[in-house]
Amino acid sequence: MTLNLSPVLIALIAMIAIPAAVSALVHRSDRKRPPSTVVGDEAYGVLFTVRARRWSYLLLRIIGIVFIVMGGFFFLATLTLLDDPDAIGMLITAVAMVLFGILFVYLGVGQKRRRVEAYDDQLIVTPMFRAAGAVGPGAITRISPTTNRFGGLDIRAKGRRGVISVLAIDAAYPELCAWLEQRAPGPWGEFVRVFGR
């Protein structure tokens, strides 16, 4: 007996299975997060935590899931048209959409992980995809505005590769500015003098 599934049924199964698989992978990734990256205000001694707003990482995840589902649908549709020479272009488009969707989901996971926990004497910086690290106020060498459309700060520190980026739309962004003004007056004063506030 041969099982003959219609493309519509295959697409419906894919629309259910692909988001479920992506959600399971995201939840698994969230559970594997090391305990040192406990969300700020739950950690002992944290004054405040600068982190992405919930809608920003959820939006990335939703866009990613939509692209994965649409790419999966196009992929399954091309399987029924493999005899057609034009189906190769559609197959490449489908694979590209799935990969694009996976990238967006991955960025959503990183956006949720990204945060800066402020203590009296240091900042614990957890970037999107690298290990967390401590930065003391004396290690901060330069503060400059970010180049994205949301605004924010890029903070350079001695002994740290790259910059610490925070967005103006992040939770507790004003508190971080006040922390920098009070504990790193040299770099903050230079920032205000050159760029204004």
C-alpha positions as CSV (number, residue, x, y, z in Angstrom):
1,M,0.0,0.0,0.0
2,T,1.4,3.4,-1.0
3,L,0.8,6.4,1.1
4,N,-0.1,9.4,-1.1
5,L,0.0,12.7,0.8
6,S,-1.3,15.8,-0.9
7,P,0.9,19.0,-0.8
8,V,-1.7,20.8,1.3
9,L,-1.6,18.1,4.0
10,I,2.2,18.1,3.9
11,A,2.2,21.9,4.3
12,L,-0.3,21.7,7.2
13,I,1.9,19.1,9.0
14,A,5.0,21.3,8.4
15,M,3.2,24.4,9.7
16,I,2.6,22.6,13.0
17,A,5.9,20.6,13.2
18,I,8.4,23.4,12.3
19,P,7.3,26.0,14.9
20,A,7.0,23.3,17.5
21,A,10.6,22.1,16.7
22,V,12.0,25.7,16.8
23,S,10.2,26.5,20.1
24,A,11.6,23.3,21.6
25,L,15.1,24.2,20.5
26,V,14.8,27.8,21.9
27,H,13.5,26.5,25.2
28,R,16.3,23.9,25.4
29,S,18.8,26.7,24.7
30,D,17.3,28.9,27.5
31,R,17.5,26.0,29.9
32,K,21.2,25.4,29.1
33,R,22.1,29.0,30.1
34,P,24.8,28.9,32.8
35,P,23.7,29.9,36.3
36,S,26.1,32.9,36.3
37,T,23.8,34.7,33.9
38,V,20.9,34.8,36.3
39,V,18.6,37.7,35.4
40,G,19.9,40.7,37.2
41,D,17.5,41.8,39.8
42,E,17.4,38.2,41.1
43,A,21.2,38.2,41.7
44,Y,22.5,39.3,45.1
45,G,23.8,42.9,45.2
46,V,22.6,44.0,41.7
47,L,21.5,47.6,41.6
48,F,19.7,47.3,38.2
49,T,19.9,45.3,35.0
50,V,20.0,46.8,31.5
51,R,18.4,44.3,29.2
52,A,16.4,44.1,26.0
53,R,12.7,44.7,26.2
54,R,10.7,41.5,25.9
55,W,9.0,42.6,22.7
56,S,12.3,43.0,20.9
57,Y,13.5,39.4,21.2
58,L,9.9,38.0,20.8
59,L,9.6,40.0,17.5
60,L,12.8,38.4,16.2
61,R,11.7,35.0,17.2
62,I,8.3,35.4,15.5
63,I,9.8,36.7,12.3
64,G,12.2,33.8,12.3
65,I,9.4,31.2,12.8
66,V,7.3,32.8,10.0
67,F,10.3,32.6,7.6
68,I,11.0,29.0,8.7
69,V,7.3,28.0,8.1
70,M,7.1,29.8,4.8
71,G,10.4,28.3,3.6
72,G,9.3,24.9,4.7
73,F,6.1,25.3,2.8
74,F,7.9,26.4,-0.4
75,F,10.4,23.5,0.1
76,L,7.6,21.0,0.3
77,A,5.8,22.6,-2.7
78,T,9.0,22.3,-4.8
79,L,9.2,18.6,-4.0
80,T,6.1,18.1,-6.0
81,L,7.6,20.0,-8.9
82,L,11.0,18.5,-9.2
83,D,10.4,17.6,-12.9
84,D,10.1,21.3,-13.7
85,P,13.5,22.9,-14.5
86,D,12.3,26.2,-12.8
87,A,11.8,24.4,-9.5
88,I,15.5,24.7,-8.7
89,G,15.2,28.4,-8.2
90,M,12.2,27.9,-5.9
91,L,14.1,25.2,-4.0
92,I,17.0,27.6,-3.4
93,T,14.6,30.3,-2.3
94,A,13.0,27.9,0.2
95,V,16.3,26.9,1.7
96,A,17.4,30.5,1.9
97,M,14.1,31.4,3.7
98,V,14.6,28.6,6.2
99,L,18.2,29.6,6.9
100,F,17.1,33.3,7.2
101,G,14.4,32.2,9.7
102,I,16.9,30.2,11.8
103,L,19.2,33.3,11.9
104,F,16.4,35.4,13.2
105,V,15.5,32.9,15.9
106,Y,19.2,32.7,16.9
107,L,19.3,36.5,17.1
108,G,16.2,36.5,19.3
109,V,17.9,34.0,21.7
110,G,21.0,36.2,21.8
111,Q,18.9,39.4,22.3
112,K,17.2,37.8,25.3
113,R,20.6,36.7,26.7
114,R,22.3,40.2,26.3
115,R,22.4,42.3,29.5
116,V,24.5,44.5,31.7
117,E,24.2,43.9,35.5
118,A,25.3,46.9,37.5
119,Y,26.9,46.5,41.0
120,D,28.4,49.2,43.2
121,D,31.9,48.5,41.9
122,Q,31.6,46.8,38.6
123,L,29.4,45.9,35.6
124,I,28.8,42.2,34.7
125,V,28.4,42.2,30.9
126,T,26.7,39.3,29.2
127,P,27.0,39.7,25.4
128,M,24.6,38.0,22.9
129,F,26.9,35.0,22.2
130,R,30.0,35.1,24.3
131,A,30.8,34.5,28.0
132,A,30.0,37.0,30.6
133,G,32.7,39.2,32.0
134,A,33.3,41.9,34.7
135,V,34.2,45.5,33.9
136,G,35.2,47.9,36.6
137,P,34.6,51.7,36.3
138,G,38.3,52.3,36.1
139,A,38.6,50.0,33.0
140,I,36.2,52.2,31.0
141,T,38.2,54.2,28.5
142,R,35.7,55.7,26.1
143,I,31.9,56.1,25.7
144,S,30.4,57.0,22.4
145,P,26.9,57.0,20.9
146,T,25.8,53.9,19.0
147,T,25.2,54.1,15.3
148,N,21.8,52.4,15.2
149,R,18.5,54.2,14.9
150,F,17.4,53.5,18.4
151,G,20.3,55.4,20.0
152,G,22.3,54.2,23.0
153,L,25.9,53.9,24.1
154,D,29.0,52.0,23.0
155,I,31.4,51.6,25.9
156,R,35.0,50.6,25.4
157,A,37.0,49.0,28.3
158,K,40.6,48.0,28.8
159,G,41.2,44.3,28.4
160,R,37.9,43.7,26.6
161,R,37.6,42.9,23.0
162,G,34.9,44.9,21.1
163,V,32.4,47.3,22.7
164,I,29.7,47.0,25.3
165,S,26.6,48.2,23.4
166,V,23.4,49.2,25.1
167,L,20.3,50.6,23.4
168,A,18.4,53.7,24.6
169,I,15.2,51.5,24.4
170,D,16.7,48.9,26.8
171,A,15.2,48.5,30.3
172,A,17.2,50.5,32.9
173,Y,19.1,52.5,30.3
174,P,18.8,55.9,32.3
175,E,20.1,54.1,35.4
176,L,23.2,53.0,33.5
177,C,23.8,56.6,32.3
178,A,23.6,57.8,36.0
179,W,25.9,54.9,37.1
180,L,28.5,55.9,34.4
181,E,28.2,59.6,35.3
182,Q,28.8,58.9,39.0
183,R,31.4,56.1,38.8
184,A,33.3,56.8,35.5
185,P,33.2,60.7,35.5
186,G,36.2,61.0,33.1
187,P,34.9,59.0,30.2
188,W,31.4,60.2,30.8
189,G,32.4,63.9,30.9
190,E,34.3,63.5,27.6
191,F,31.2,61.8,26.1
192,V,29.0,64.7,27.2
193,R,31.5,67.3,26.0
194,V,31.9,65.8,22.5
195,F,28.4,64.4,21.9
196,G,26.1,66.1,24.3
197,R,23.7,64.0,26.2
